[in-house]
């Protein structure tokens, strides 16, 4: 579904590379976890894959379902079925969640020659999807993320994902800032959404999320590269030993700063 | 399209009302002196008291200094070369639409103004002021049935002198300020509305102002009086052709609300704003003030300001009557080189008076957008309350937004609340919406509409759509 080949990227107009040759292949039905210390390039990877205009791809390519998407704008990537759950969801005052989601849903449907939903049909659909994340109706009438608590913002990202039903979702630290109850609800929601036809990439600092969602693969990112990939046991290993050991290993190769 | 390009194409949106109409004008000398005022008054066949009012104002004006405390830089208007009266030669009779010069009608058709019978069904009574004279007032009869007087101020001076004499200058005295004094001396026309006791005005009233003549200033005068237990909603719209020279618009609007009366005054101002380099465009120096004279009366100003090269304008409310309410809802949009210094004054004199100020400024391009507001609580205003919100939104890196709130209270039982915020329509907001599949243009439009929604919902329903469309056009391609 997604193939990232030798991806190099920097902030537009700056020389310093943040991604320094990322390789990653994700297939349908898989859940991946990307872990790594602060500043290793995890969030940048998610943004670059989603088409954030601040970053420039200097080398390499991103293929989505075989198509090179590096030149596509963020909205065009969303139309293909890509989704990013934001680490810091953005507030948009004056526009309700409902309005945004109907616009989004129908725009994506239109672009894919699928039928758009009228407001009443859409309302029924939203109610059904609200159950995924255990949220009340009143949530729909609130302005996008405006005045939401940290936990509500994160839940809202998962809810949007449940509504838009993307093929591939990058979830950037969706677990951070959640108390244990909220973490359970959010994980539960993600598990309900995950299926054989889609793929999910969890970006996280903490192993605790992986107690609730079982990844097929765990990758460790350091200094702009994926330095190690393995099964779910890698997460436990990291929890146990920290990143230090890997960092040492990595610097012995002479590649770390 | 990159964000910067998008920004530029939006700012580059052409002004679609910029055409001018080629008609013959009555000749009138340029410049200003007592003779010119006499001549103006004579052409308008005014009574002696009106001429006296004008001359007194003119003498006051000659002794006044042009103010310069605004947060705006501009070349001062040249008062000696301005034409103070400009009227189309084929002066229309006011009885029938057929008598209006076809060219003027064409102009209003282009502007989409509902002079025609069919549009009349939408229930809007229109007074159209072309340069200096009122061209046509529709629906006069229907309004007359309800007892509402709605006509040009020139007609009111002739037909209702007692009302004009009593109220004109009672809210904005001739010596109030430099531009009000000038207006009082040379005002050419404008609208007059009188709503008698216990009357709900049966329709929205509306005036469209159009400056066509290149060298004329427009000095219109509006006076609205709502007697006890009455209600009226009034909307003005403004456009002008594109000329390289600046044109001056110095209006005075006075509102009087008696016991339990309510006046809702809405403005959609889309005067020509000048070009990319700030050449041309209207100077919009306007004094607007309402007096809540009666108990529990209410005056509410709603404005969508998108045009003009320079706007200096502070629609205000004097809250005299106990329990009276003043409201100010404003969206001011500046792009290109536009400069706006606008806001309101709420003067609380009566007990338990309430005022609400919601101001939203949007600046793009190289424009400068300032909110200036004053809330004053007098000694006797026990229990007075004010709530103010001033939000600014910046689009791009080259514009400015400023807030100048002045608050003074002489009464310890009063409460005044002021909130202000500045935000930038940022890449992050746009990226967030685009990531959800929404195009860049739609994302920008959503963000802006969300920002101003609180104010636009105050506009009469008939005009809310127009306002939204105007905003979209004005800011199209401007964010990025």
Interface residues (C-beta under 8 A of the other chain):
Chain A: X50 X51 X52 X53 X54 X73 X74 X75 X77 X78 X79 X83 X84 X86 X89 X90 X92 X93 X94 X95 X99 X100 X103 X104 X107 X108 X111 X143 X160 X164
Chain B: X2 X3 X427 X428 X429 X431 X432 X433 X434 X435 X436 X437 X438 X439 X440 X442 X446 X447 X449 X450 X451 X452 X453 X454
